[in-house]
Amino acid sequence: MKENILNILTDFWGVILSNGPKALVIIIVTMFVSRFGKVVIERVVRKAIIGEPDLDPEAETKREDTLISILNGTFKVVLWVSVLLIVLSEFGVNIGPLIAGAGVVGIAVGFGGQYLIKDVITGIFILLENQYRIGDIVDIGGAAGLVESISLRVTTLRDIDGVVHHIPHGEVKTVSNMSKGYSRVNLVVGISYSDSIKEAADIINKIGLDMWKDDEWHAQLKEAPYFVRVEELGDSAVMLKVLGETHPGKQWSVAGELRQRIKETFDRSGISIPFPQIVVHGK
């Protein structure tokens, strides 16, 4: 028994000594190929992607980064699986059954992995059609948040509460991209019926121009926010519509600053922002 174990160990050590250096060289070369492939993929994608007219440079970079991430991940998987088979063959392992087994697994996946195939095919179309990219803010089937990663099978979102959502592409029916091309501030501000609409509109337009001239906010705006129209005659207020285009994903910060400036300026100008009240009459 001991002799058999000793013979096995001796044979194993002999295989390591004879084939180990070659396998080590293969692994080292593969590591360099992996890094070189990453650089090549990045350069090819940067040059091959043609910019869309409605996308700014930052959005175009997001698109390119998404494609680079997908292609690089796929390249690494194919490369290392191939190298693993080569190394095993160097150590005398018959890889024929492994390859045949992989074919059997592929057939099984073809019959039983329909959802997986659907996810992958949908993921390919999402990437080709540039529906969204890493870094975009999207709403997918009620899950809204920042796109942290995209694979061929699944999209990962992180919402405002920090919750991570993993969404299989096959489940995607409708995608609402809130940060592609441009975004828009869309506010409705109420004033009292006794206040001047023209005065309120002039104040809103001046605030919009002041933000446009402010270096901090100018970098987030595509145009100065402005008064559009009287949106509604409500029960307790005249509702004024305010619009303004921003760079992708900046609409929330701009809207918050705009609300604050409107409120503070209305207070100084004596324009009130009504709120619903209930008047109770006694007998």
N, C-alpha and C positions, 0 to 999 in steps of 0.2 A: 504494500500500500504506500509506504513512504517512498519507495523507489519510483512508483508511478507518479506521485506528486512531484518528486524531484525532477523526473524526466519532463513533466509538463512545464514546470517552472524554467528548466534549462532551455526547452524548446521556445518558450515564450520570450525569454531573455535574448535568445539568439535572433528571433524575429525582430525584437526591438532594436537590437544593435545593427542588424543588417538593413532594416527598412525605416527605422526611426529617424535617422538624419534626413533621408529623402522626404519623409512625411513632414518633418519640421520645416524644411526648406519650402515645401508646397504651402504650408500654413502661413509662413512669413511672406511669401510672394503674394498670397491671397489677400493678406492684410494691406499690402501696398496697392494691389489692384482695386481693393474696396475703396481706399482713400482716393486713388486716382480716378476711379469711376464716379465718385461723388463730385469731384471737381469738374469732370467732363460733362456730367449730367447738368450741373448748375449752369455752366457756360452755354451749353446747347440750348437749354430752356430759355435763358435770358435773351439769346439772340433769335430764337425761333418764334417766341411769342410776339405777335403783332398787337400793339396797343389798340384799345377800342376808344373811339372819340369821346365817349361819355365818362371815361375813367381817368382820374388824376394819377400822377406817378405813384403815390402811396398805394392806391387801390390796385394798380398794375403789379406792384411789387408783391402784394398779398397773393395775387393770383399765381404769380411765378413761384413764390415760396410753397404754395400748396402743391403745385405740380411737381416741384423738385422733391418735396417730402415723400410723395406717393411713389415716384419713379425710383428714388434712391432706396426706399424700403423694399420695393419689389426686386430691384437689382441685387441687393444684399442677400435676400432669401434665396434667389436662384443661384447666386454665386456660391454661398456656403453649403447649400444642399449638394451641389455638384462636387465641391471640394471634399465634402464628407464621404461621398461615394468613391472618389478617387483614392482617398487615404485608406478607406476600408479595403479597397482592392489591392493596395500596396501591401497590406498586412495579410493578404491571402484570403480575405473574405470574399465569397462568391456573391457578387452584387446582382447577379441575374434574377434570383428569387425576389430580392428587394424591389427591383424595377418592375417585375411582374406583379408583385404585391401592390405596388403603387398604382399599376393599371387597374387592378381589381378594385382598389379603394376608389379610384376615379369613377369606375362604373357605378359603384355603390352611391357615391356622391351624386352622380347623374340622376339616379332614381330617387334617392332619399333626401338629397340636399337641395331641393328646388328653391327653398327660401334663401339659402346661401347664394345660389346662382342669381336669383332675382336681386338680392342686395348688391352683388358685385356689378351686374349689368347696369342697374340704376345708378350706382356710384360712378361708373365710367361716363354715363351721360351727364351727371351733375358736373363732373370735371370738364368734359368737352364743351358743355354749354355755358360754363362759367356762371352757374347759378349763384354760388357763394364761395367764399375763400376763407382760409384761416385768418382770424382777426376781424371778420365781419360780425355784425350783430343781426341775428335772424330769429324768426319765429317759425318753428317747424312743428306743426300739429299741436300747438298750445304750449310747447316748451320753448321759451325765449331766452336768449343769452348770447354770450360771446363764443364764437367758434374757436375752440382750442386746438382741435386736430380733426383731420379727415383721412380716413383710409378708404380702400375700395369697398369696404363692407359697412362701415359705420361712421357717423359724425358725432363728435363729442362737444357738447355745449356746457358752459358754466353760467348760471343765471345770476341775477343781482344779489341773491342771498348766499351765493357761493356753492349752491347745489350743482353737481355735475350730472348731465343727462347724456346717456348713450343712445343714439337713435339709429337703428338699422335702416339703410337706404331703401330697402324694400317697403318700409312703412311710411316713407315720405310721400304725401299726397299733395300738399301745398306748402310752399316756402315763401315767407315774407322777409325780404332782405331790407333792413332798415339803414344800411350803410353802403349802398352802391351808387356810384356816380355823384349824387348829392343827397342831402337830407333837407327837411323843411321844418321851420318853427311854425306851428299853427295854434295861435292863441285866440281865445274869446274873452274879452274884458268887459265887465259890466259897469256902467255909470248911472247915476241918478237921473230921473226924468227932468229934474230941474237944472241939470248941468248942461253946458253947451257942447254939442257933439263936435263942432268945428274946433273948439279949444282943446278938447280931449284928443282929437285926431292930430292937431298940430303938435301937441306934446309927445304923442307916440312917435310921430315922424322924426321929431328932433332927437328923441332918445335913440331911435334907430340910427340916425346919422352920427350921433356921438359915439355909439358903439362901433360903427364902421370906421371912424377916425382913430379909435383906441387901438394901439398896436396889439395888445393882448387879444382883443375880441376880433379884430380885423383878420387875424390869422385863422379864425374859425368860421368866418362868414364868407359867403359868395356874393351877398348883396346886403344892403341895409334893411332891417325889418321895417315894415311900413303898414299904415292903416289902409284897409281894403274897402270896407263897407260896413253899414249897419247890418249885422247878421240877424238880429231878432229883437222884437219888442216884447220883453218878458213881463212877468207879473210885477216885478219890483225894480227892473233895471232895463236900460237900453244896452244891448249886447253888441260890442264892436269887434270885428274880425281883424286880426293882425297876422301877417305872413312875412316870411323871410327865408331865403335859401342859405344853408350852411354847408360846410364840408361834411363828408360822410361821418355819421356817428357823433357829431357835435351839437345836434339839435337840442339835447336835454340840458347841457350846460348853458347854451345860449338862451334857451327859454327861461331857465331859472334866473339868470341875470336880468333878462328883460322884464320879468314879472316884478323883481325887486325894485328896479329903477322906475317902472310905471307906478307902483304903489307909493314909493317915497315922493315922487314928483307930483302925483295926484294929491297927496296929503298937503304938500307945500302950496299947491295951487287952489286948494279948497274944493277939489272935485272928489266926491264920495263914491266909494264902491259899495253899493247896497248889498244887503244879504236878506234872505227871506225872513219875514217877521209875522207873527200871529197876534192879532189884536183881539183881546177878549173883552166884550162889552158886558157890564153888569146890569142887573135888572133895575 
